[in-house]
Amino acid sequence: MATNALVKVEGAAQLDELIQLVSFMLDNEEYGVEVLKVREIIRMPDITRMPNTPHYVEGIINLRGKVIPILSLRKRFGLVESENNSHTRIIIMDVAGSLNGFIVDAVSEVIRIHSSDIQPPPSLVLSGGIGREFISGVYNHAERLLIIMDIDRMFSDDEMERIGSL
């Protein structure tokens, strides 16, 4: 349900789309992913551990007959681990054609923003460090910064192949 309006950007017309994001919390920071990538949000089930997987892969679950790999975004981002609580959720997302579950501290809300309100990530993020590949922008949301992620760029082809083989 995107609405479009033309916005003038440095002498060129650019389409200003209304984007819907699912916002979630990780280590007291707010992140967002495109709502069309999210299949569902579930409470923490029992996770079956898998040997010889990357450190951020928690294991697998059976979701209505389908095996879904479960990944910890805290571990993937190099954040300090924390205990799961009543707010902890798994966001099931379509990543490059495969369903994967991502453990987050809490799911906040679905927000609608104009693409013209998204600012590019700071150059410091782009110059190095984890996350530069998949941070597509930053949005000022209720006096907090929302980090917008491109989930399809979170993993290399090799990582996706390894996760997909679980």
N, C-alpha and C positions, 0 to 999 in steps of 0.2 A: 504494500500500500504506500508506495513512495509518491510523494508529490514533487513536482519539478518546477523550478523557477530559474530564470536566467540571472546570473550574477556577473557583473563586470569585474574582471580580474586583470589588472595591468594591461588594459587595452584589448583584452580578448574576452569573449563571452564564454562562460563555463556553466554547465548544468549544476544547479544546487539541489541535491536530492535530500529527501527526508529519510534518515537512516534510523533503524531500530537496533538498539544494542541491549544485550543482557549484561547487567553489571554484577560483579561479584567481588568479594573481598579476599585478599591474601596478605597476611602480615600487616594489617591495618592500612593497606593501600587498596584503592578501587581500580578495577580493570573492567574492560568491556570487550565483548565479542559480538559479531553480527548475529542477530537473532535467527537468521535463516540457516546458520551453521548448527544451531542447537536443536537436537531432536527431543530431548527431555531432561528433566532435572529430578534426581532421585536421592533418597536418604542413603546413608552408608550401609551397604549390606556386608555380609561376610565375604572377604576377598581371598581367593585361592592363590597362594604364593607360587611363583614360577622361578625355577633356577636359571642361572646364566642369562639374566636380562639386565638391561641398563639400570643404574642405581635408582632412577626416578620411576621405574615401572613397579607398581605395588603388587600386581598380579592380574588375575582375570576374574570376571563374574559371569554368571549365566543370566541373561536378561531375556526372559520369554523365549528360551530356546536358542538364543544367539550368544556366542562367547564374545565378550567385550574386554579388551585390555584396559586396565585402570592405571592411570599415571598420576603421580603427585606433582602438581605445579610448584609447590614449595621446593621440592627437591630439584626440579628442572630449572628453577630460577636461582638455586643456591641459597635459599632462605633457611632460617633456623626451623627445624621441625617442631610441631606442636601436637598436643593430644587432640584427637577428634572429639567434638562435643555435639550437642543437640542442633547446632547450626550448620555443622559440616555437611556438605552436599557433594554429589558427583554430577557433573554436567556431561551428558552424553552428546558428543558433537561429531559431525561429519568432517573428517580431516582427509582431504585428497581422496575422497571416495570410500573411506573406511570409517566405521564407527569406533570411537574411542571415548573412554570416560576419564574426566579430569577432576581430581579431588580439589575442592576449594573450601576456604574457611566458612563462607556464607554466600548465598545468592541474595542480591539486594533488590533489584527491580528491572523492569524493561523500560528503557528511556528512548525518547525520540529526539534526534538532533538533526540539524542541517549540516550537510557535508562541508559547507563553507565555514562553519564554526570550529572545525577540527584544525588544530595547528600541527605543523610538522614536529616530529620528535626533536629534542634539542640536539645540536651537533655533537655534544659530548657522548650521547647515547649512540649516535651513528658512527663515531670514530673508534669505538672499541667496547669490549665487555659483552656479557651475556645479554641477549634480548634485542640486540640491534637489528637482527634479521626479521623479527616478527612484531616489532612495535611500529604500527602504521601511523600513529598520531596521538595527540593529547587534546582533551576537551575539558574546559573549565565547567564543572558540574556542581552547582550548589556550593560555591566557594571551595571546592576540592578539585584536584586534578584527577581526571579519569584517563587511565592509560589504555589506549585502544590497540588491541592485538589482531594481527592477521594470523589466525590459527593454522592456515595452510602452509605458512612459512616457518612454523615453529620447529619442524624437524627436517633434517636432511633426508635425501632419498634413501640412504643406507639405513638411517634410523627408522624411517617409515616401513621399510622392507622387514627389518628385524621385529618391529612391534607388530606388523601385520601377520607375521608367521606364528604368533602366539596362539 
